[in-house]
Amino acid sequence: MVHLANVKNNQRRFAPTPAHITGITGPLHRNTHDALRGDYQQMLKDGLLLEDAESFDLLMVKCKKIQEQVKRLSAIEDKT
């Protein structure tokens, strides 16, 4: 069950930043990944996600696939 008070309190905390949207590489990548993992675990603990929410690792795999698809589509768009 989702707790609306938690959602309201955390809305700004989980807002994406330009760095998250564009992707982060280099030394910050591991720290960012760990921070996202911690946030995801906290969201689970706070009841912000469904009880049967997928694992963080599976979520990251899905996000990576989406990112790759967007890059491919963007490359096609740039050529036209």
Distance bins in CASP14 RR format, pairs under 12 A and 6 or more apart:
PFRMAT RR
TARGET T0000
AUTHOR 0000-0000-0000
RMODE 2
METHOD distances of the structure
MODEL  1
1 7 0 0 0 0 0 1 0 0 0 0 0
1 46 0 0 0 0 0 1 0 0 0 0 0
1 47 1 0 0 1 0 0 0 0 0 0 0
1 48 0 0 0 0 0 1 0 0 0 0 0
1 49 0 0 0 0 0 1 0 0 0 0 0
1 50 0 0 0 0 1 0 0 0 0 0 0
1 51 0 0 0 0 1 0 0 0 0 0 0
2 8 0 0 0 0 0 1 0 0 0 0 0
2 10 0 0 0 0 0 1 0 0 0 0 0
2 43 0 0 0 0 0 1 0 0 0 0 0
2 44 0 0 0 0 0 1 0 0 0 0 0
2 46 0 0 0 0 1 0 0 0 0 0 0
2 47 1 0 0 1 0 0 0 0 0 0 0
2 48 1 0 0 1 0 0 0 0 0 0 0
2 49 0 0 0 0 1 0 0 0 0 0 0
2 50 0 0 0 0 1 0 0 0 0 0 0
2 51 0 0 0 0 0 1 0 0 0 0 0
2 53 0 0 0 0 0 1 0 0 0 0 0
3 9 0 0 0 0 1 0 0 0 0 0 0
3 10 0 0 0 0 1 0 0 0 0 0 0
3 43 0 0 0 0 0 1 0 0 0 0 0
3 45 0 0 0 0 0 1 0 0 0 0 0
3 46 1 0 0 1 0 0 0 0 0 0 0
3 47 1 0 0 1 0 0 0 0 0 0 0
3 48 1 0 0 1 0 0 0 0 0 0 0
3 49 0 0 0 0 0 1 0 0 0 0 0
4 10 0 0 0 0 0 1 0 0 0 0 0
4 11 0 0 0 0 0 1 0 0 0 0 0
4 46 0 0 0 0 0 1 0 0 0 0 0
4 47 0 0 0 0 0 1 0 0 0 0 0
4 48 0 0 0 0 1 0 0 0 0 0 0
5 11 0 0 0 0 0 1 0 0 0 0 0
5 46 0 0 0 0 1 0 0 0 0 0 0
5 47 0 0 0 0 0 1 0 0 0 0 0
5 48 0 0 0 0 0 1 0 0 0 0 0
6 13 0 0 0 0 0 1 0 0 0 0 0
6 14 0 0 0 0 0 1 0 0 0 0 0
6 42 0 0 0 0 1 0 0 0 0 0 0
6 43 0 0 0 0 1 0 0 0 0 0 0
6 44 0 0 0 0 0 1 0 0 0 0 0
6 45 0 0 0 0 1 0 0 0 0 0 0
6 46 1 0 1 0 0 0 0 0 0 0 0
6 47 1 0 0 1 0 0 0 0 0 0 0
6 48 1 0 1 0 0 0 0 0 0 0 0
6 49 0 0 0 0 0 1 0 0 0 0 0
7 13 0 0 0 0 0 1 0 0 0 0 0
7 14 0 0 0 0 1 0 0 0 0 0 0
7 43 0 0 0 0 1 0 0 0 0 0 0
7 46 0 0 0 0 1 0 0 0 0 0 0
7 47 0 0 0 0 1 0 0 0 0 0 0
7 48 1 0 0 1 0 0 0 0 0 0 0
7 49 0 0 0 0 0 1 0 0 0 0 0
8 14 0 0 0 0 0 1 0 0 0 0 0
8 46 0 0 0 0 0 1 0 0 0 0 0
8 48 0 0 0 0 0 1 0 0 0 0 0
9 42 0 0 0 0 0 1 0 0 0 0 0
9 43 0 0 0 0 0 1 0 0 0 0 0
9 46 0 0 0 0 1 0 0 0 0 0 0
9 48 0 0 0 0 0 1 0 0 0 0 0
10 39 0 0 0 0 1 0 0 0 0 0 0
10 40 0 0 0 0 0 1 0 0 0 0 0
10 42 0 0 0 0 1 0 0 0 0 0 0
10 43 1 0 0 1 0 0 0 0 0 0 0
10 45 0 0 0 0 0 1 0 0 0 0 0
10 46 1 0 0 1 0 0 0 0 0 0 0
10 47 0 0 0 0 0 1 0 0 0 0 0
10 48 1 0 0 1 0 0 0 0 0 0 0
10 49 0 0 0 0 0 1 0 0 0 0 0
11 43 0 0 0 0 0 1 0 0 0 0 0
11 48 0 0 0 0 0 1 0 0 0 0 0
13 35 0 0 0 0 0 1 0 0 0 0 0
13 36 0 0 0 0 0 1 0 0 0 0 0
13 38 0 0 0 0 0 1 0 0 0 0 0
13 39 1 0 0 1 0 0 0 0 0 0 0
13 40 0 0 0 0 0 1 0 0 0 0 0
13 42 0 0 0 0 1 0 0 0 0 0 0
13 43 0 0 0 0 1 0 0 0 0 0 0
13 46 0 0 0 0 0 1 0 0 0 0 0
13 48 0 0 0 0 0 1 0 0 0 0 0
14 20 0 0 0 0 0 1 0 0 0 0 0
14 35 0 0 0 0 0 1 0 0 0 0 0
14 36 0 0 0 0 1 0 0 0 0 0 0
14 38 0 0 0 0 0 1 0 0 0 0 0
14 39 1 0 0 1 0 0 0 0 0 0 0
14 40 0 0 0 0 1 0 0 0 0 0 0
14 42 0 0 0 0 1 0 0 0 0 0 0
14 43 1 0 0 1 0 0 0 0 0 0 0
14 46 0 0 0 0 0 1 0 0 0 0 0
14 48 0 0 0 0 1 0 0 0 0 0 0
14 49 0 0 0 0 0 1 0 0 0 0 0
15 21 0 0 0 0 0 1 0 0 0 0 0
15 39 0 0 0 0 0 1 0 0 0 0 0
16 22 0 0 0 0 0 1 0 0 0 0 0
16 23 0 0 0 0 0 1 0 0 0 0 0
16 24 0 0 0 0 0 1 0 0 0 0 0
16 32 0 0 0 0 0 1 0 0 0 0 0
16 36 0 0 0 0 0 1 0 0 0 0 0
16 39 0 0 0 0 0 1 0 0 0 0 0
16 63 0 0 0 0 0 1 0 0 0 0 0
17 23 0 0 0 0 0 1 0 0 0 0 0
17 24 0 0 0 0 1 0 0 0 0 0 0
17 28 0 0 0 0 0 1 0 0 0 0 0
17 32 0 0 0 0 1 0 0 0 0 0 0
17 35 0 0 0 0 0 1 0 0 0 0 0
17 36 0 0 0 0 0 1 0 0 0 0 0
18 24 0 0 0 0 0 1 0 0 0 0 0
19 25 0 0 0 0 0 1 0 0 0 0 0
19 26 0 0 0 0 0 1 0 0 0 0 0
19 28 0 0 0 0 1 0 0 0 0 0 0
19 29 0 0 0 0 0 1 0 0 0 0 0
19 31 0 0 0 0 0 1 0 0 0 0 0
19 32 1 0 0 1 0 0 0 0 0 0 0
19 35 0 0 0 0 0 1 0 0 0 0 0
19 36 0 0 0 0 0 1 0 0 0 0 0
20 28 0 0 0 0 0 1 0 0 0 0 0
20 29 0 0 0 0 0 1 0 0 0 0 0
20 32 1 0 0 1 0 0 0 0 0 0 0
20 33 0 0 0 0 0 1 0 0 0 0 0
20 35 0 0 0 0 0 1 0 0 0 0 0
20 36 0 0 0 0 1 0 0 0 0 0 0
20 39 0 0 0 0 0 1 0 0 0 0 0
20 63 0 0 0 0 0 1 0 0 0 0 0
20 67 0 0 0 0 0 1 0 0 0 0 0
21 63 0 0 0 0 0 1 0 0 0 0 0
21 66 0 0 0 0 0 1 0 0 0 0 0
21 67 0 0 0 0 1 0 0 0 0 0 0
21 70 0 0 0 0 0 1 0 0 0 0 0
22 67 0 0 0 0 1 0 0 0 0 0 0
22 70 0 0 0 0 0 1 0 0 0 0 0
22 71 0 0 0 0 0 1 0 0 0 0 0
22 74 0 0 0 0 0 1 0 0 0 0 0
23 29 0 0 0 0 1 0 0 0 0 0 0
23 32 0 0 0 0 1 0 0 0 0 0 0
23 33 0 0 0 0 0 1 0 0 0 0 0
23 36 0 0 0 0 0 1 0 0 0 0 0
23 63 0 0 0 0 0 1 0 0 0 0 0
23 64 0 0 0 0 0 1 0 0 0 0 0
23 67 1 0 0 1 0 0 0 0 0 0 0
23 70 0 0 0 0 0 1 0 0 0 0 0
23 71 0 0 0 0 0 1 0 0 0 0 0
24 30 0 0 0 0 1 0 0 0 0 0 0
24 31 0 0 0 0 1 0 0 0 0 0 0
24 32 1 0 1 0 0 0 0 0 0 0 0
24 33 0 0 0 0 1 0 0 0 0 0 0
24 35 0 0 0 0 0 1 0 0 0 0 0
24 36 0 0 0 0 0 1 0 0 0 0 0
24 67 0 0 0 0 0 1 0 0 0 0 0
25 32 0 0 0 0 1 0 0 0 0 0 0
25 33 0 0 0 0 0 1 0 0 0 0 0
26 32 0 0 0 0 1 0 0 0 0 0 0
26 33 0 0 0 0 0 1 0 0 0 0 0
27 33 0 0 0 0 0 1 0 0 0 0 0
28 34 0 0 0 0 0 1 0 0 0 0 0
28 35 0 0 0 0 1 0 0 0 0 0 0
28 36 0 0 0 0 0 1 0 0 0 0 0
29 35 0 0 0 0 0 1 0 0 0 0 0
29 36 0 0 0 0 0 1 0 0 0 0 0
29 60 0 0 0 0 0 1 0 0 0 0 0
30 36 0 0 0 0 0 1 0 0 0 0 0
30 37 0 0 0 0 0 1 0 0 0 0 0
31 37 0 0 0 0 0 1 0 0 0 0 0
31 38 0 0 0 0 0 1 0 0 0 0 0
32 38 0 0 0 0 0 1 0 0 0 0 0
32 39 0 0 0 0 0 1 0 0 0 0 0
32 60 0 0 0 0 0 1 0 0 0 0 0
33 39 0 0 0 0 0 1 0 0 0 0 0
33 40 0 0 0 0 0 1 0 0 0 0 0
33 56 0 0 0 0 1 0 0 0 0 0 0
33 57 0 0 0 0 0 1 0 0 0 0 0
33 59 0 0 0 0 0 1 0 0 0 0 0
33 60 1 0 0 1 0 0 0 0 0 0 0
33 63 0 0 0 0 0 1 0 0 0 0 0
33 64 0 0 0 0 0 1 0 0 0 0 0
34 40 0 0 0 0 0 1 0 0 0 0 0
34 41 0 0 0 0 0 1 0 0 0 0 0
34 56 0 0 0 0 0 1 0 0 0 0 0
34 60 0 0 0 0 0 1 0 0 0 0 0
35 41 0 0 0 0 0 1 0 0 0 0 0
35 42 0 0 0 0 0 1 0 0 0 0 0
35 56 0 0 0 0 0 1 0 0 0 0 0
36 42 0 0 0 0 0 1 0 0 0 0 0
36 43 0 0 0 0 0 1 0 0 0 0 0
36 56 1 0 0 1 0 0 0 0 0 0 0
36 57 0 0 0 0 0 1 0 0 0 0 0
36 59 0 0 0 0 1 0 0 0 0 0 0
36 60 0 0 0 0 1 0 0 0 0 0 0
36 63 0 0 0 0 1 0 0 0 0 0 0
37 43 0 0 0 0 0 1 0 0 0 0 0
37 44 0 0 0 0 0 1 0 0 0 0 0
37 55 0 0 0 0 0 1 0 0 0 0 0
37 56 1 0 1 0 0 0 0 0 0 0 0
37 57 0 0 0 0 1 0 0 0 0 0 0
37 59 0 0 0 0 1 0 0 0 0 0 0
37 60 0 0 0 0 1 0 0 0 0 0 0
38 44 0 0 0 0 1 0 0 0 0 0 0
38 45 0 0 0 0 1 0 0 0 0 0 0
38 46 0 0 0 0 0 1 0 0 0 0 0
38 56 0 0 0 0 1 0 0 0 0 0 0
39 45 0 0 0 0 0 1 0 0 0 0 0
39 46 0 0 0 0 0 1 0 0 0 0 0
39 48 0 0 0 0 0 1 0 0 0 0 0
39 49 0 0 0 0 0 1 0 0 0 0 0
39 56 0 0 0 0 1 0 0 0 0 0 0
39 59 0 0 0 0 0 1 0 0 0 0 0
40 46 0 0 0 0 0 1 0 0 0 0 0
40 47 0 0 0 0 0 1 0 0 0 0 0
40 48 0 0 0 0 1 0 0 0 0 0 0
40 49 0 0 0 0 1 0 0 0 0 0 0
40 53 0 0 0 0 1 0 0 0 0 0 0
40 54 0 0 0 0 1 0 0 0 0 0 0
40 55 0 0 0 0 1 0 0 0 0 0 0
40 56 1 0 1 0 0 0 0 0 0 0 0
40 57 0 0 0 0 0 1 0 0 0 0 0
40 58 0 0 0 0 0 1 0 0 0 0 0
40 59 1 0 0 1 0 0 0 0 0 0 0
40 60 0 0 0 0 1 0 0 0 0 0 0
40 63 0 0 0 0 0 1 0 0 0 0 0
41 47 0 0 0 0 0 1 0 0 0 0 0
41 48 0 0 0 0 0 1 0 0 0 0 0
41 49 0 0 0 0 0 1 0 0 0 0 0
41 53 0 0 0 0 0 1 0 0 0 0 0
41 55 0 0 0 0 0 1 0 0 0 0 0
41 56 1 0 0 1 0 0 0 0 0 0 0
41 57 0 0 0 0 0 1 0 0 0 0 0
41 59 0 0 0 0 0 1 0 0 0 0 0
42 48 0 0 0 0 1 0 0 0 0 0 0
42 49 0 0 0 0 0 1 0 0 0 0 0
42 56 0 0 0 0 0 1 0 0 0 0 0
43 49 1 0 1 0 0 0 0 0 0 0 0
43 50 0 0 0 0 0 1 0 0 0 0 0
43 53 0 0 0 0 1 0 0 0 0 0 0
43 56 0 0 0 0 1 0 0 0 0 0 0
43 59 0 0 0 0 0 1 0 0 0 0 0
44 50 0 0 0 0 1 0 0 0 0 0 0
44 51 0 0 0 0 1 0 0 0 0 0 0
44 52 0 0 0 0 0 1 0 0 0 0 0
44 53 1 0 0 1 0 0 0 0 0 0 0
44 54 0 0 0 0 0 1 0 0 0 0 0
44 55 0 0 0 0 1 0 0 0 0 0 0
44 56 0 0 0 0 1 0 0 0 0 0 0
44 59 0 0 0 0 0 1 0 0 0 0 0
45 51 0 0 0 0 0 1 0 0 0 0 0
45 53 0 0 0 0 0 1 0 0 0 0 0
46 53 0 0 0 0 0 1 0 0 0 0 0
47 53 0 0 0 0 1 0 0 0 0 0 0
49 55 0 0 0 0 0 1 0 0 0 0 0
49 56 0 0 0 0 0 1 0 0 0 0 0
49 59 0 0 0 0 0 1 0 0 0 0 0
53 59 0 0 0 0 1 0 0 0 0 0 0
54 60 0 0 0 0 1 0 0 0 0 0 0
54 61 0 0 0 0 1 0 0 0 0 0 0
54 62 1 0 0 1 0 0 0 0 0 0 0
54 63 0 0 0 0 0 1 0 0 0 0 0
55 61 0 0 0 0 1 0 0 0 0 0 0
55 62 0 0 0 0 0 1 0 0 0 0 0
56 62 0 0 0 0 0 1 0 0 0 0 0
56 63 0 0 0 0 0 1 0 0 0 0 0
57 63 0 0 0 0 0 1 0 0 0 0 0
57 64 0 0 0 0 0 1 0 0 0 0 0
58 64 0 0 0 0 0 1 0 0 0 0 0
58 65 0 0 0 0 0 1 0 0 0 0 0
59 65 0 0 0 0 0 1 0 0 0 0 0
59 66 0 0 0 0 0 1 0 0 0 0 0
60 66 0 0 0 0 0 1 0 0 0 0 0
60 67 0 0 0 0 0 1 0 0 0 0 0
61 67 0 0 0 0 0 1 0 0 0 0 0
61 68 0 0 0 0 0 1 0 0 0 0 0
62 68 0 0 0 0 0 1 0 0 0 0 0
62 69 0 0 0 0 0 1 0 0 0 0 0
63 69 0 0 0 0 0 1 0 0 0 0 0
63 70 0 0 0 0 0 1 0 0 0 0 0
64 70 0 0 0 0 0 1 0 0 0 0 0
64 71 0 0 0 0 0 1 0 0 0 0 0
65 71 0 0 0 0 0 1 0 0 0 0 0
65 72 0 0 0 0 0 1 0 0 0 0 0
66 72 0 0 0 0 0 1 0 0 0 0 0
66 73 0 0 0 0 0 1 0 0 0 0 0
67 73 0 0 0 0 0 1 0 0 0 0 0
67 74 0 0 0 0 0 1 0 0 0 0 0
68 74 0 0 0 0 0 1 0 0 0 0 0
68 75 0 0 0 0 0 1 0 0 0 0 0
69 75 0 0 0 0 0 1 0 0 0 0 0
69 76 0 0 0 0 0 1 0 0 0 0 0
70 76 0 0 0 0 0 1 0 0 0 0 0
70 77 0 0 0 0 0 1 0 0 0 0 0
71 77 0 0 0 0 0 1 0 0 0 0 0
71 78 0 0 0 0 0 1 0 0 0 0 0
72 78 0 0 0 0 0 1 0 0 0 0 0
72 79 0 0 0 0 0 1 0 0 0 0 0
73 79 0 0 0 0 0 1 0 0 0 0 0
73 80 0 0 0 0 0 1 0 0 0 0 0
74 80 0 0 0 0 0 1 0 0 0 0 0
END
